Amino acid sequence: MAALGPDGTAPGDEAPPGTPGTGENLCRDCNGSGALNGAPCPTCDGTGKIVEGIGGA
């Protein structure tokens, strides 16, 4: 797995975990499996989850 950023974010996260107005969702690249082409998914860092904005206007 790639290293998470200093704020705990994976490359596909829109914001750090716990940021108001965000929530966990399945990674759209690996569909939540954490793997892509036999290796850890680079978008979610192999977790199968990303943090993204919810709601919105």
MDTraj code that builds the backbone (N, CA, C; nanometers):
import mdtraj as md
import numpy as np

residues = "MET ALA ALA LEU GLY PRO ASP GLY THR ALA PRO GLY ASP GLU ALA PRO PRO GLY THR PRO GLY THR GLY GLU ASN LEU CYS ARG ASP CYS ASN GLY SER GLY ALA LEU ASN GLY ALA PRO CYS PRO THR CYS ASP GLY THR GLY LYS ILE VAL GLU GLY ILE GLY GLY ALA".split()
xyz = np.array([
    [0.0829, -0.1186, 0.0000],
    [0.0000, 0.0000, 0.0000],
    [0.0872, 0.1247, 0.0000],
    [0.0367, 0.2278, -0.0628],
    [0.1040, 0.3568, -0.0574],
    [0.0821, 0.4174, 0.0809],
    [0.1679, 0.5072, 0.1169],
    [0.1561, 0.5711, 0.2476],
    [0.0427, 0.6735, 0.2457],
    [-0.0359, 0.6739, 0.3522],
    [-0.1382, 0.7768, 0.3661],
    [-0.0706, 0.9101, 0.3918],
    [-0.1372, 1.0180, 0.3535],
    [-0.0830, 1.1510, 0.3784],
    [-0.0770, 1.1795, 0.5279],
    [-0.0091, 1.2861, 0.5671],
    [0.0046, 1.3188, 0.7098],
    [-0.1288, 1.3448, 0.7796],
    [-0.2312, 1.3798, 0.7020],
    [-0.3636, 1.4040, 0.7601],
    [-0.4529, 1.2810, 0.7505],
    [-0.3961, 1.1657, 0.7105],
    [-0.4715, 1.0408, 0.7045],
    [-0.5479, 1.0200, 0.5759],
    [-0.5188, 1.0999, 0.4729],
    [-0.5920, 1.0876, 0.3482],
    [-0.5241, 0.9923, 0.2511],
    [-0.6070, 0.9246, 0.1736],
    [-0.5605, 0.8432, 0.0613],
    [-0.5674, 0.9314, -0.0632],
    [-0.5000, 0.8935, -0.1713],
    [-0.5007, 0.9769, -0.2913],
    [-0.6399, 1.0133, -0.3447],
    [-0.7395, 0.9258, -0.3306],
    [-0.8731, 0.9529, -0.3835],
    [-0.9646, 1.0291, -0.2895],
    [-0.9191, 1.0587, -0.1681],
    [-1.0025, 1.1317, -0.0730],
    [-1.0169, 1.2774, -0.1140],
    [-1.1362, 1.3319, -0.0937],
    [-1.1603, 1.4730, -0.1207],
    [-1.1252, 1.5592, -0.0001],
    [-1.1198, 1.4982, 0.1185],
    [-1.0915, 1.5706, 0.2427],
    [-1.0418, 1.4700, 0.3464],
    [-0.9785, 1.5183, 0.4529],
    [-0.9366, 1.4276, 0.5590],
    [-1.0562, 1.3628, 0.6289],
    [-1.0394, 1.2416, 0.6806],
    [-1.1478, 1.1767, 0.7547],
    [-1.1978, 1.2664, 0.8689],
    [-1.3294, 1.2675, 0.8877],
    [-1.3901, 1.3452, 0.9954],
    [-1.4224, 1.4890, 0.9596],
    [-1.3907, 1.5320, 0.8384],
    [-1.4218, 1.6680, 0.7964],
    [-1.5731, 1.6835, 0.7867],
    [-1.6300, 1.7887, 0.8498],
    [-1.7749, 1.8098, 0.8396],
    [-1.8188, 1.8176, 0.6930],
    [-1.9328, 1.7580, 0.6639],
    [-1.9872, 1.7587, 0.5288],
    [-1.9299, 1.6503, 0.4393],
    [-1.8535, 1.5567, 0.4987],
    [-1.7979, 1.4460, 0.4214],
    [-1.8384, 1.3138, 0.4847],
    [-1.8193, 1.2068, 0.4108],
    [-1.8469, 1.0739, 0.4630],
    [-1.7729, 0.9697, 0.3811],
    [-1.7680, 0.8480, 0.4335],
    [-1.7033, 0.7388, 0.3624],
    [-1.7935, 0.6862, 0.2522],
    [-1.7327, 0.6473, 0.1427],
    [-1.8048, 0.5849, 0.0332],
    [-1.7139, 0.4777, -0.0246],
    [-1.7711, 0.3852, -0.1001],
    [-1.6894, 0.2848, -0.1668],
    [-1.6056, 0.3510, -0.2743],
    [-1.4848, 0.3062, -0.2883],
    [-1.3957, 0.3568, -0.3927],
    [-1.4560, 0.3234, -0.5287],
    [-1.4670, 0.4221, -0.6147],
    [-1.5292, 0.3994, -0.7455],
    [-1.4345, 0.3287, -0.8424],
    [-1.3050, 0.3272, -0.8135],
    [-1.2112, 0.2600, -0.9041],
    [-1.2056, 0.1094, -0.8804],
    [-1.2059, 0.0667, -0.7535],
    [-1.1991, -0.0770, -0.7231],
    [-1.3329, -0.1322, -0.6754],
    [-1.4365, -0.0491, -0.6725],
    [-1.5706, -0.0887, -0.6272],
    [-1.5711, -0.1446, -0.4860],
    [-1.4820, -0.0924, -0.4012],
    [-1.4796, -0.1319, -0.2608],
    [-1.3980, -0.2552, -0.2298],
    [-1.3348, -0.3155, -0.3297],
    [-1.2576, -0.4375, -0.3032],
    [-1.1203, -0.4076, -0.2446],
    [-1.0670, -0.2896, -0.2694],
    [-0.9334, -0.2551, -0.2228],
    [-0.8232, -0.3009, -0.3168],
    [-0.8597, -0.3742, -0.4224],
    [-0.7599, -0.4248, -0.5173],
    [-0.7963, -0.3830, -0.6591],
    [-0.6944, -0.3598, -0.7382],
    [-0.7130, -0.3225, -0.8771],
    [-0.6018, -0.3889, -0.9575],
    [-0.6391, -0.4734, -1.0521],
    [-0.5420, -0.5448, -1.1346],
    [-0.4420, -0.6256, -1.0514],
    [-0.4906, -0.6894, -0.9452],
    [-0.4068, -0.7760, -0.8638],
    [-0.3148, -0.7052, -0.7668],
    [-0.3311, -0.5758, -0.7485],
    [-0.2481, -0.4979, -0.6557],
    [-0.3392, -0.4070, -0.5738],
    [-0.2895, -0.3532, -0.4607],
    [-0.3709, -0.2586, -0.3845],
    [-0.4117, -0.1399, -0.4720],
    [-0.5356, -0.1010, -0.4610],
    [-0.5879, 0.0110, -0.5399],
    [-0.5148, 0.1399, -0.5008],
    [-0.4593, 0.2117, -0.5983],
    [-0.3883, 0.3348, -0.5664],
    [-0.4804, 0.4508, -0.5272],
    [-0.6066, 0.4431, -0.5638],
    [-0.6995, 0.5515, -0.5326],
    [-0.7376, 0.5521, -0.3850],
    [-0.7681, 0.4335, -0.3297],
    [-0.8127, 0.4244, -0.1900],
    [-0.7033, 0.3726, -0.0972],
    [-0.5844, 0.3493, -0.1513],
    [-0.4718, 0.2962, -0.0747],
    [-0.5008, 0.1564, -0.0232],
    [-0.5847, 0.0823, -0.0977],
    [-0.6149, -0.0559, -0.0632],
    [-0.7213, -0.0754, 0.0430],
    [-0.7868, 0.0323, 0.0867],
    [-0.8897, 0.0198, 0.1896],
    [-1.0273, -0.0119, 0.1329],
    [-1.0505, 0.0227, 0.0068],
    [-1.1820, 0.0043, -0.0541],
    [-1.2766, 0.1190, -0.0257],
    [-1.2295, 0.2198, 0.0491],
    [-1.3147, 0.3333, 0.0859],
    [-1.2430, 0.4633, 0.0548],
    [-1.3221, 0.5666, 0.0242],
    [-1.2707, 0.7014, 0.0091],
    [-1.3578, 0.7946, 0.0923],
    [-1.3077, 0.9137, 0.1203],
    [-1.3842, 1.0162, 0.1901],
    [-1.4213, 1.1203, 0.0861],
    [-1.5513, 1.1484, 0.0771],
    [-1.5958, 1.2483, -0.0204],
    [-1.7054, 1.3343, 0.0368],
    [-1.7282, 1.4476, -0.0290],
    [-1.8330, 1.5390, 0.0133],
    [-1.9706, 1.4758, -0.0024],
    [-2.0593, 1.5066, 0.0910],
    [-2.1966, 1.4579, 0.0829],
    [-2.2903, 1.5779, 0.0752],
    [-2.4071, 1.5552, 0.0264],
    [-2.5031, 1.6642, 0.0155],
    [-2.4636, 1.7566, -0.0974],
    [-2.4421, 1.8804, -0.0651],
    [-2.4004, 1.9777, -0.1661],
    [-2.5185, 2.0567, -0.2179],
    [-2.4848, 2.1547, -0.2931],
    [-2.5891, 2.2412, -0.3491],
    [-2.5852, 2.2366, -0.4985],
])
top = md.Topology()
chain = top.add_chain()
for i, resn in enumerate(residues, 1):
    res = top.add_residue(resn, chain, resSeq=i)
    for name in ("N", "CA", "C"):
        top.add_atom(name, md.element.get_by_symbol(name[0]), res)
traj = md.Trajectory(xyz[None], top)
